[in-house]
Amino acid sequence: MTAGEPLFPRSALSRTLAWRDGRPISVQRFLAQAAALAERLPAEGHPVNLCNDRCLFLRGFVAGLIRGQMSLLPPNAMPQTLRQVAQPGATPYALVDDARQDTGGLPAIVLSHDDAAPAADAAAHIPTFDPDLWSACLLTSGSTGVPQPQQRRWRALTLSIEAERRSLAQLLGWPTIDGLNIVATVPAQHSYGFESSVLLALLGGAAFDAGRPFYPVDIAEALARLPRPRALVTTPVHLKALLGAGLGELPAVDLVLSATAPLSPQMAQQAEQALGGRTLEIYGCTEAGQVAARRTTAGEVWTTLGDLRLHVEQAADGERFIVSGGHVLQPTPLADLLELIDARRFRLLGRANDLIHVAGKRSSLSHLNFHLNRIAGVQDGAFWLPDDVPEGVVRLVAFVVAPTLSARQVTDALRREVEAAFVPRRVVHVDRLPREATGKLTTQRMREFALQTLARAGTGTSRR
């Protein structure tokens, strides 16, 4: 292993790194398990980490680092996804925690908590990693187009988590987040879940629950198993479902962390009242990692993490907003439109590629979706703009999960929030939207869903 900082100080060997079924797993025990797994890995190749259990995922990730191998982190195990994340000239192999997992033909190594475990007091070798080691390759979500692989060096990961750790502590008014216990509803393979659950424990002093609860009752039970201080790392979609599930008194948390889409101030306030802790948001993207944070109830302004700075450049197709410094080792354009206050503070205006023009007026799909999901009674919703309409003709469609509302009630509520030009011509009721595990809607899946749903619904506006 080449020069680098030790992964942990020796004084941290006894601290809790993870929880499984309410039982703690120490740093020392984890390191012994990761070292044992590293001995089982091929001498060459890249692990494709498909583990759902967060603790086994981290074991596979660190074992790969010990071998000097970059982990490939696909958002799902579909064959086309595995082909996108595979690196040219490398021999990928899969790490799974379910022997029945379809790995698309990749050779698989099965990880299990039943593997022969080293003694609890086994001497732990603390590894060091080269700062320039290519450590992880993630895929962009596809919410703005075709998913693209993004590689991260070890130095970028450590700088990113240090910046997040400091920012969260400052926004919470705490001296440190050491000992914070995390329940996360987002998968470890997603950039946000990877950074704000897995790496925040590995590098930031927190600890995570090994599971990934999805249903509200499972989220509440997972929180109740962990001691305080505790955090819920989630998305607006999962948080809305939890708050609206009618579970009664929810376990108190000290932090709700949300990302993947803007959170409304109303929902943030509701979360703070129901769960007790501060609600914070992370803004970022797979290309640059996490970029900024804010306390939602304190205002709409975001502040960049650590040494990150923003500036605007003029391009042929308009303005581009660039982030650089800190853990962003190369200046990176963002896919969003910002209103810069200064180099560190900004307001988020929406996706650069989802701007729409109707009757001479401009808006964005993300802005419209924000207001659609604020309507009381709308459990989930999304606007869609057909891409095969005649030039100059725009017919917005809104798909909603809103069993207690009629289409007219939805449009009436929207008229109070958005300009009349952006009130949808059709409101189509559906049972669910085709969201990813992170809560995102990819461009391709939304288009396919919209076309199939409209074909079944026929012409006219859906009313209930």
GIPEPE-V706527 format. One record per pair of residues at least 12 apart in sequence whose ideal C-beta (glycine too) atoms are under 6 Angstrom apart, sorted by the first residue. I is the first residue (numbers start at 1). J is the second residue. D is the distance in Angstrom with one decimal. If there is no record, write none. Layout:
{{I | J | D} {I | J | D}}
This chain:
{{1 | 128 | 5.5} {2 | 130 | 4.1} {4 | 128 | 4.2} {4 | 129 | 4.9} {4 | 130 | 5.4} {4 | 131 | 5.6} {6 | 126 | 4.8} {6 | 128 | 5.3} {7 | 126 | 5.7} {7 | 127 | 5.3} {8 | 27 | 5.5} {8 | 126 | 5.5} {12 | 27 | 5.4} {13 | 27 | 5.1} {13 | 28 | 4.1} {13 | 124 | 5.8} {14 | 26 | 5.8} {15 | 27 | 5.5} {16 | 207 | 4.6} {17 | 30 | 5.1} {17 | 201 | 5.7} {17 | 207 | 5.6} {18 | 55 | 4.6} {18 | 207 | 5.8} {18 | 208 | 5.6} {18 | 210 | 5.8} {19 | 209 | 4.9} {19 | 226 | 5.9} {20 | 55 | 5.8} {20 | 210 | 4.3} {22 | 225 | 4.2} {28 | 124 | 4.6} {29 | 120 | 5.9} {31 | 124 | 4.3} {32 | 118 | 3.9} {32 | 122 | 4.7} {32 | 124 | 5.6} {33 | 59 | 5.6} {34 | 59 | 5.1} {34 | 62 | 4.2} {34 | 63 | 4.9} {37 | 59 | 5.7} {37 | 63 | 4.0} {38 | 63 | 4.1} {38 | 66 | 4.1} {38 | 67 | 5.5} {41 | 63 | 5.9} {41 | 67 | 5.2} {45 | 91 | 4.1} {45 | 93 | 5.3} {46 | 69 | 5.7} {46 | 70 | 5.5} {46 | 72 | 5.3} {46 | 87 | 5.9} {46 | 90 | 4.7} {46 | 92 | 5.0} {47 | 60 | 6.0} {47 | 64 | 4.6} {47 | 71 | 5.2} {47 | 95 | 5.0} {48 | 72 | 4.6} {48 | 92 | 5.0} {48 | 94 | 4.8} {49 | 71 | 5.0} {49 | 73 | 5.8} {49 | 95 | 4.9} {50 | 77 | 5.3} {50 | 94 | 5.6} {50 | 96 | 5.0} {51 | 95 | 5.8} {51 | 97 | 4.4} {51 | 111 | 6.0} {52 | 97 | 6.0} {53 | 97 | 4.9} {53 | 210 | 5.2} {54 | 188 | 5.3} {54 | 208 | 5.5} {54 | 210 | 4.9} {55 | 210 | 4.0} {56 | 97 | 4.7} {56 | 111 | 4.5} {57 | 188 | 4.4} {58 | 198 | 5.4} {60 | 95 | 4.1} {60 | 111 | 6.0} {65 | 129 | 5.5} {66 | 127 | 5.5} {70 | 134 | 4.3} {70 | 135 | 5.9} {70 | 137 | 5.8} {71 | 136 | 5.3} {72 | 85 | 4.6} {72 | 137 | 4.9} {73 | 136 | 5.9} {73 | 138 | 4.9} {73 | 189 | 4.2} {74 | 139 | 5.9} {75 | 139 | 5.8} {75 | 189 | 5.6} {75 | 190 | 6.0} {79 | 104 | 4.0} {82 | 104 | 4.7} {84 | 147 | 5.9} {85 | 139 | 5.6} {85 | 149 | 5.6} {92 | 106 | 5.7} {93 | 106 | 5.8} {93 | 107 | 4.8} {94 | 106 | 4.3} {94 | 108 | 4.4} {95 | 109 | 5.5} {95 | 111 | 6.0} {96 | 108 | 5.2} {96 | 110 | 5.7} {97 | 111 | 5.2} {129 | 154 | 4.8} {131 | 154 | 5.6} {131 | 155 | 3.8} {132 | 153 | 5.6} {133 | 154 | 4.5} {134 | 151 | 5.5} {134 | 153 | 6.0} {135 | 152 | 5.8} {135 | 154 | 4.6} {135 | 157 | 5.9} {136 | 152 | 4.7} {137 | 149 | 5.2} {137 | 151 | 4.8} {138 | 150 | 5.3} {138 | 191 | 5.2} {138 | 286 | 5.2} {140 | 286 | 4.4} {141 | 440 | 5.0} {142 | 442 | 3.9} {143 | 440 | 4.9} {143 | 442 | 5.4} {144 | 335 | 5.4} {144 | 353 | 5.5} {145 | 443 | 6.0} {150 | 286 | 4.9} {150 | 287 | 5.6} {156 | 327 | 4.7} {156 | 329 | 5.6} {158 | 203 | 5.9} {159 | 326 | 5.8} {159 | 327 | 3.6} {160 | 289 | 5.0} {160 | 327 | 3.9} {161 | 199 | 4.9} {161 | 203 | 4.2} {161 | 204 | 4.9} {163 | 305 | 3.9} {163 | 306 | 2.9} {163 | 326 | 5.8} {164 | 290 | 5.8} {164 | 305 | 6.0} {165 | 177 | 5.8} {165 | 204 | 4.2} {167 | 293 | 4.9} {167 | 305 | 5.0} {171 | 280 | 5.4} {171 | 295 | 5.4} {172 | 278 | 5.8} {177 | 205 | 6.0} {177 | 206 | 5.8} {178 | 205 | 3.7} {180 | 206 | 4.3} {180 | 229 | 5.2} {180 | 231 | 5.5} {181 | 207 | 5.2} {181 | 226 | 4.2} {181 | 230 | 4.4} {182 | 197 | 5.3} {182 | 206 | 5.6} {182 | 208 | 4.3} {182 | 231 | 5.0} {182 | 233 | 5.5} {183 | 209 | 4.9} {183 | 222 | 4.6} {183 | 223 | 5.2} {183 | 232 | 5.5} {184 | 197 | 3.8} {184 | 233 | 4.0} {185 | 234 | 4.5} {185 | 238 | 4.4} {186 | 438 | 5.3} {187 | 437 | 5.0} {190 | 438 | 4.9} {191 | 286 | 4.5} {192 | 259 | 4.6} {195 | 290 | 5.6} {196 | 233 | 5.1} {196 | 257 | 6.0} {197 | 233 | 5.2} {209 | 222 | 5.4} {216 | 241 | 5.6} {216 | 242 | 4.5} {216 | 245 | 3.6} {216 | 247 | 6.0} {219 | 242 | 5.5} {220 | 247 | 5.7} {220 | 250 | 5.7} {220 | 251 | 6.0} {223 | 251 | 4.1} {224 | 251 | 4.5} {229 | 254 | 4.1} {230 | 253 | 5.3} {231 | 255 | 3.9} {232 | 253 | 5.2} {232 | 256 | 5.0} {233 | 257 | 4.8} {234 | 258 | 5.9} {235 | 260 | 4.6} {235 | 439 | 3.7} {236 | 258 | 5.9} {236 | 261 | 5.1} {236 | 263 | 5.0} {237 | 439 | 3.6} {243 | 270 | 5.6} {243 | 274 | 5.7} {250 | 274 | 5.5} {250 | 275 | 5.7} {252 | 276 | 4.1} {253 | 275 | 4.7} {253 | 277 | 4.5} {254 | 277 | 4.3} {255 | 277 | 4.9} {256 | 271 | 5.0} {256 | 275 | 5.9} {256 | 277 | 5.9} {256 | 279 | 4.4} {257 | 280 | 5.4} {258 | 281 | 5.1} {259 | 282 | 4.3} {260 | 438 | 5.2} {260 | 439 | 5.2} {260 | 440 | 5.5} {262 | 370 | 5.7} {263 | 281 | 5.5} {263 | 296 | 5.2} {264 | 374 | 5.2} {265 | 296 | 5.8} {265 | 297 | 6.0} {268 | 296 | 3.6} {268 | 297 | 5.0} {269 | 297 | 5.5} {279 | 296 | 5.4} {280 | 293 | 5.9} {280 | 295 | 5.4} {281 | 294 | 5.5} {281 | 296 | 5.5} {283 | 302 | 5.4} {287 | 332 | 5.4} {288 | 323 | 5.2} {288 | 328 | 5.1} {288 | 332 | 4.5} {291 | 323 | 5.6} {292 | 304 | 4.8} {300 | 347 | 5.6} {301 | 345 | 5.4} {302 | 346 | 5.5} {303 | 344 | 5.7} {303 | 345 | 5.4} {304 | 344 | 4.7} {306 | 326 | 4.4} {307 | 325 | 4.5} {307 | 326 | 3.8} {308 | 323 | 5.7} {308 | 325 | 5.2} {308 | 326 | 4.4} {309 | 324 | 6.0} {309 | 325 | 4.8} {309 | 343 | 4.5} {310 | 323 | 5.6} {310 | 343 | 5.7} {320 | 333 | 4.8} {321 | 334 | 4.8} {321 | 338 | 4.8} {335 | 352 | 5.6} {336 | 351 | 5.7} {337 | 349 | 4.2} {337 | 350 | 5.7} {337 | 352 | 5.3} {350 | 364 | 3.3} {350 | 366 | 4.4} {350 | 367 | 5.1} {351 | 366 | 5.3} {354 | 366 | 5.7} {356 | 385 | 5.8} {358 | 394 | 4.7} {358 | 421 | 4.3} {359 | 421 | 4.3} {361 | 419 | 5.8} {361 | 421 | 4.9} {363 | 422 | 5.3} {365 | 383 | 5.3} {368 | 383 | 4.7} {368 | 422 | 5.8} {369 | 382 | 5.5} {369 | 383 | 5.7} {371 | 417 | 4.3} {371 | 418 | 5.6} {375 | 413 | 4.5} {377 | 402 | 5.4} {377 | 404 | 5.0} {377 | 405 | 4.5} {378 | 400 | 5.5} {378 | 402 | 4.6} {379 | 401 | 4.4} {380 | 401 | 4.2} {380 | 433 | 5.4} {381 | 400 | 4.2} {382 | 399 | 5.5} {382 | 433 | 5.8} {382 | 441 | 5.8} {383 | 396 | 5.7} {383 | 398 | 5.3} {384 | 397 | 5.0} {384 | 450 | 4.5} {395 | 425 | 5.1} {396 | 424 | 4.5} {397 | 424 | 5.7} {397 | 426 | 4.7} {398 | 424 | 4.0} {398 | 427 | 4.9} {399 | 428 | 5.1} {399 | 430 | 5.2} {406 | 463 | 5.4} {406 | 464 | 5.1} {407 | 427 | 3.7} {407 | 461 | 5.4} {407 | 462 | 5.5} {407 | 463 | 4.6} {410 | 427 | 4.9} {411 | 423 | 5.4} {426 | 461 | 4.8} {427 | 462 | 5.9} {428 | 457 | 5.7} {428 | 462 | 4.4} {429 | 462 | 5.0} {429 | 464 | 5.7} {434 | 449 | 4.6}}
